[in-house]
Amino acid sequence: MLNRATIDRVVAAALEEDAPWGDLTSEFLIPENAVATADLVAREAGVFSGGEVFAAAFLLTDPTVEVRLIVEDGEFFAAGAVLAVVSGPARAVLTAERIGLNFVQRMSGIATLTNLYVAEVAESGTRIADTRKTTPGLRAFERKAVRDGGGRNHRHSLSDAVMAKDNHLAVLAHKHASITEALVAAKDRLPHTVHIEVEVDRLEQIEPVLAAGIGTIMLDNFSLEDLRTGVAQVAGRATVEASGGVSLETVKAIAETGVDVISVGALTHSARALDLGLDVRIDLA
């Protein structure tokens, strides 16, 4: 989902936002012939993500800048580690610095947080997935970071799969005698390749949904006891996803109920930027 064209389009827009008429500070204070070398340094440990995006900020500013990535996306690093080295015209390096850092700090923060969740459930085999609670316009970037942290992606957009939530079911209830009939009618109109997931918030909703032959059922904001009961009731007839009220403190216990997937909005909406810095050295050519 995160391809070269998307990276260039979004990073170019960020650079234009940050320096719409040029970088006045660099242009008036830094000699035109100055050359800079800069180390991307980790101020804290984490999981790296966004190397290609970081490089794009400098290359789109000036294609003569060289960016050497020392660690790969998905790789762990310690505090103090040098993650990349940038070299080239000083004005370009200083102009692109903030945008490059913003992306790599954000993406590495998401990857690092995701990895903490994945580690909590490692023994259970339960998958950790993200949600659509992403920064508008940056979903592909943030979901790449989730994958780098060892997590999985949920549907990318509303166009990818059918996911009937409580409000959808409330509207359907006015036209059909039962949830089962509403879902069967929807399946009849869909191509066989489209996956269907249904969210339920009560145990008594599970059987009517399963009766429609649904592929995934989401147990939303269930207690641990009800999650265990729900998993036993589904009995392998569908993929079981748990969502709602998930934190690092609760995720292990949720996984131990036997659910297949736990979707966590916090991976993207609550991750803090990782503390990375660019240490710049400038020489006159």
C-alpha positions as CSV (number, residue, x, y, z in Angstrom):
1,M,0.0,0.0,0.0
2,L,2.9,2.4,0.7
3,N,4.5,2.7,-2.7
4,R,7.0,5.2,-4.2
5,A,4.3,7.3,-5.8
6,T,2.4,7.7,-2.5
7,I,5.6,8.5,-0.6
8,D,6.7,11.2,-3.1
9,R,3.2,12.7,-3.2
10,V,2.7,13.0,0.6
11,V,6.3,14.0,1.4
12,A,6.3,16.6,-1.4
13,A,3.1,18.1,0.1
14,A,4.7,18.2,3.5
15,L,7.8,19.9,2.2
16,E,5.7,22.5,0.4
17,E,3.7,23.1,3.6
18,D,6.9,23.6,5.6
19,A,8.7,25.8,3.1
20,P,6.2,27.2,0.6
21,W,8.6,30.0,-0.6
22,G,11.9,28.4,0.4
23,D,13.8,28.1,3.6
24,L,14.7,31.7,4.5
25,T,16.9,30.8,7.4
26,S,19.1,28.4,5.4
27,E,19.2,30.7,2.4
28,F,20.3,33.8,4.3
29,L,22.5,32.2,7.0
30,I,24.1,29.2,5.3
31,P,26.7,29.7,2.6
32,E,25.6,28.2,-0.8
33,N,28.8,26.1,-1.0
34,A,28.4,24.6,2.5
35,V,28.3,20.8,2.8
36,A,26.6,18.9,5.6
37,T,26.9,15.5,7.1
38,A,24.1,14.4,9.5
39,D,23.6,11.3,11.6
40,L,20.1,10.2,12.5
41,V,20.6,9.2,16.1
42,A,18.3,7.3,18.4
43,R,17.7,9.0,21.7
44,E,15.9,5.9,23.0
45,A,15.5,2.3,22.0
46,G,12.8,1.2,19.6
47,V,11.8,-0.4,16.3
48,F,12.7,1.4,13.1
49,S,10.1,2.3,10.5
50,G,10.0,4.9,7.7
51,G,13.5,4.7,6.3
52,E,12.4,5.2,2.7
53,V,10.1,8.1,3.7
54,F,12.9,9.7,5.7
55,A,15.2,9.5,2.6
56,A,12.5,10.9,0.4
57,A,12.3,14.2,2.3
58,F,16.0,14.9,1.5
59,L,16.0,13.6,-2.1
60,L,12.9,15.6,-3.1
61,T,14.5,18.7,-1.7
62,D,17.7,18.1,-3.6
63,P,18.4,14.9,-5.6
64,T,22.2,15.3,-5.0
65,V,21.7,14.6,-1.3
66,E,22.9,11.1,-0.3
67,V,21.0,9.1,2.4
68,R,22.5,5.9,3.7
69,L,20.2,3.8,5.8
70,I,22.1,1.8,8.4
71,V,19.1,-0.1,9.9
72,E,16.2,-1.6,8.0
73,D,12.5,-1.1,8.7
74,G,11.3,-3.6,11.4
75,E,14.8,-3.7,13.0
76,F,15.3,-3.1,16.7
77,F,17.8,-0.5,17.8
78,A,19.4,0.7,21.0
79,A,19.5,4.2,22.4
80,G,22.5,6.0,20.9
81,A,22.5,4.0,17.7
82,V,23.1,5.8,14.4
83,L,20.2,4.8,12.1
84,A,21.1,6.7,8.9
85,V,23.7,9.1,7.6
86,V,22.7,12.1,5.3
87,S,25.2,14.0,3.3
88,G,25.0,16.8,0.7
89,P,24.4,20.5,0.3
90,A,23.9,22.0,3.8
91,R,20.9,24.1,2.8
92,A,19.0,21.1,1.4
93,V,19.8,19.0,4.5
94,L,18.6,21.7,6.9
95,T,15.5,22.4,4.8
96,A,14.4,18.8,4.8
97,E,15.5,17.9,8.4
98,R,12.2,18.6,10.2
99,I,10.0,16.8,7.6
100,G,12.2,13.8,7.5
101,L,12.3,13.6,11.3
102,N,8.5,14.0,11.6
103,F,7.8,11.0,9.4
104,V,10.5,8.7,10.8
105,Q,9.7,9.6,14.4
106,R,6.0,9.0,13.9
107,M,6.4,5.7,12.1
108,S,9.0,4.4,14.4
109,G,6.8,5.3,17.4
110,I,3.9,3.3,15.9
111,A,6.2,0.3,15.1
112,T,7.6,0.4,18.6
113,L,4.2,0.5,20.3
114,T,2.9,-2.2,18.1
115,N,5.8,-4.5,18.9
116,L,5.0,-4.1,22.6
117,Y,1.4,-5.4,22.0
118,V,2.7,-8.2,19.8
119,A,5.1,-9.3,22.5
120,E,2.3,-9.4,25.1
121,V,0.3,-12.0,23.1
122,A,3.2,-13.9,21.6
123,E,2.5,-17.1,23.5
124,S,-1.2,-17.2,22.5
125,G,-0.8,-17.0,18.7
126,T,-3.4,-14.2,18.6
127,R,-2.9,-11.6,15.9
128,I,-2.7,-7.9,16.7
129,A,-4.3,-5.7,14.1
130,D,-4.7,-2.0,13.5
131,T,-8.0,-0.1,12.8
132,R,-9.1,2.8,10.5
133,K,-8.3,5.2,13.4
134,T,-5.4,6.7,11.5
135,T,-4.3,10.2,10.7
136,P,-6.2,11.3,7.6
137,G,-4.0,11.1,4.5
138,L,-1.3,9.1,6.3
139,R,-3.0,5.7,6.6
140,A,-0.6,3.9,4.3
141,F,2.4,5.3,6.3
142,E,1.0,4.4,9.7
143,R,-0.1,0.9,8.6
144,K,3.3,0.2,7.1
145,A,4.7,1.1,10.6
146,V,2.2,-1.4,12.2
147,R,3.6,-4.1,9.9
148,D,7.1,-3.2,10.8
149,G,6.2,-3.6,14.5
150,G,5.0,-7.1,13.8
151,G,1.3,-6.3,13.7
152,R,-1.3,-7.0,11.0
153,N,-3.5,-4.6,9.0
154,H,-7.3,-4.6,9.1
155,R,-9.2,-3.6,6.0
156,H,-7.5,-0.6,4.4
157,S,-10.6,1.3,3.5
158,L,-14.4,1.1,3.3
159,S,-14.0,-0.2,-0.2
160,D,-12.1,-3.4,0.8
161,A,-14.6,-5.5,2.7
162,V,-18.1,-5.4,4.2
163,M,-18.0,-4.7,7.9
164,A,-21.5,-4.3,9.5
165,K,-21.3,-2.4,12.7
166,D,-24.1,-1.7,15.2
167,N,-25.4,1.3,13.3
168,H,-25.6,-0.7,10.1
169,L,-27.5,-3.5,11.8
170,A,-29.9,-0.9,13.4
171,V,-30.8,0.4,9.9
172,L,-31.2,-3.1,8.5
173,A,-33.5,-4.2,11.3
174,H,-36.2,-1.9,10.0
175,K,-36.3,-3.7,6.6
176,H,-35.9,-7.3,7.6
177,A,-37.4,-9.6,10.2
178,S,-34.0,-10.7,11.5
179,I,-30.3,-10.0,11.4
180,T,-29.8,-13.3,9.7
181,E,-32.2,-12.4,6.9
182,A,-30.5,-9.0,6.5
183,L,-27.1,-10.5,6.2
184,V,-28.1,-13.3,3.8
185,A,-29.8,-10.7,1.6
186,A,-26.6,-8.7,1.6
187,K,-24.4,-11.7,0.8
188,D,-26.7,-12.5,-2.2
189,R,-25.8,-9.2,-3.8
190,L,-22.1,-9.3,-3.2
191,P,-19.4,-11.0,-5.2
192,H,-18.2,-14.2,-3.7
193,T,-14.7,-12.7,-3.2
194,V,-15.9,-10.1,-0.7
195,H,-15.2,-10.8,2.9
196,I,-17.9,-10.0,5.4
197,E,-17.4,-9.2,9.1
198,V,-20.1,-8.3,11.6
199,E,-19.7,-6.6,14.9
200,V,-21.8,-7.7,17.9
201,D,-22.1,-6.3,21.4
202,R,-24.2,-9.0,23.0
203,L,-23.8,-12.8,23.3
204,E,-27.3,-13.4,21.9
205,Q,-26.4,-11.7,18.6
206,I,-23.7,-14.3,17.9
207,E,-25.9,-17.2,16.7
208,P,-28.1,-15.1,14.3
209,V,-24.9,-13.8,12.7
210,L,-23.3,-17.2,12.4
211,A,-26.4,-18.5,10.8
212,A,-25.8,-16.2,7.9
213,G,-22.4,-17.8,7.2
214,I,-20.4,-14.8,8.1
215,G,-16.6,-15.1,7.8
216,T,-15.5,-12.9,10.8
217,I,-17.4,-11.9,13.9
218,M,-16.2,-9.0,16.1
219,L,-17.0,-9.2,19.8
220,D,-17.0,-5.5,20.7
221,N,-16.4,-4.4,24.3
222,F,-17.1,-7.9,25.8
223,S,-16.0,-8.8,29.3
224,L,-13.3,-11.5,29.5
225,E,-15.9,-13.9,30.7
226,D,-18.2,-13.2,27.8
227,L,-15.3,-13.4,25.3
228,R,-14.5,-16.9,26.5
229,T,-18.2,-17.8,26.2
230,G,-18.4,-16.2,22.7
231,V,-15.3,-18.1,21.5
232,A,-16.8,-21.4,22.7
233,Q,-20.1,-20.5,21.0
234,V,-18.5,-19.7,17.7
235,A,-16.5,-23.0,18.0
236,G,-14.4,-22.4,14.9
237,R,-17.3,-21.5,12.6
238,A,-15.8,-18.0,12.0
239,T,-12.7,-15.9,12.8
240,V,-13.3,-14.2,16.1
241,E,-12.0,-10.7,16.6
242,A,-12.0,-8.8,19.9
243,S,-12.1,-5.0,20.0
244,G,-12.8,-2.2,22.5
245,G,-11.1,-1.4,25.8
246,V,-7.7,-2.9,24.6
247,S,-4.5,-1.6,26.3
248,L,-1.1,-3.0,27.0
249,E,-2.4,-3.9,30.5
250,T,-5.4,-5.9,29.1
251,V,-4.3,-7.3,25.8
252,K,-2.7,-10.5,27.2
253,A,-5.8,-11.5,29.1
254,I,-8.0,-10.8,26.1
255,A,-5.7,-13.0,24.0
256,E,-6.0,-15.8,26.6
257,T,-9.7,-16.0,25.9
258,G,-8.9,-17.7,22.6
259,V,-9.8,-15.0,20.2
260,D,-8.1,-15.1,16.8
261,V,-7.5,-11.3,16.3
262,I,-7.4,-8.3,18.6
263,S,-7.9,-5.0,16.8
264,V,-6.2,-2.0,18.6
265,G,-7.0,1.6,17.7
266,A,-4.3,2.8,20.0
267,L,-1.5,1.5,17.7
268,T,-2.1,4.5,15.5
269,H,-4.2,7.0,17.4
270,S,-2.2,7.0,20.6
271,A,1.4,6.2,19.6
272,R,3.8,8.9,20.6
273,A,6.7,9.9,18.3
274,L,9.9,8.2,19.1
275,D,12.8,10.4,20.2
276,L,15.1,10.5,17.2
277,G,17.5,13.4,16.4
278,L,19.6,14.6,13.5
279,D,23.1,15.6,14.5
280,V,24.4,17.9,11.7
281,R,28.0,18.8,10.9
282,I,28.6,21.5,8.3
283,D,31.8,22.1,6.3
284,L,32.6,24.8,3.7
285,A,33.5,23.3,0.4
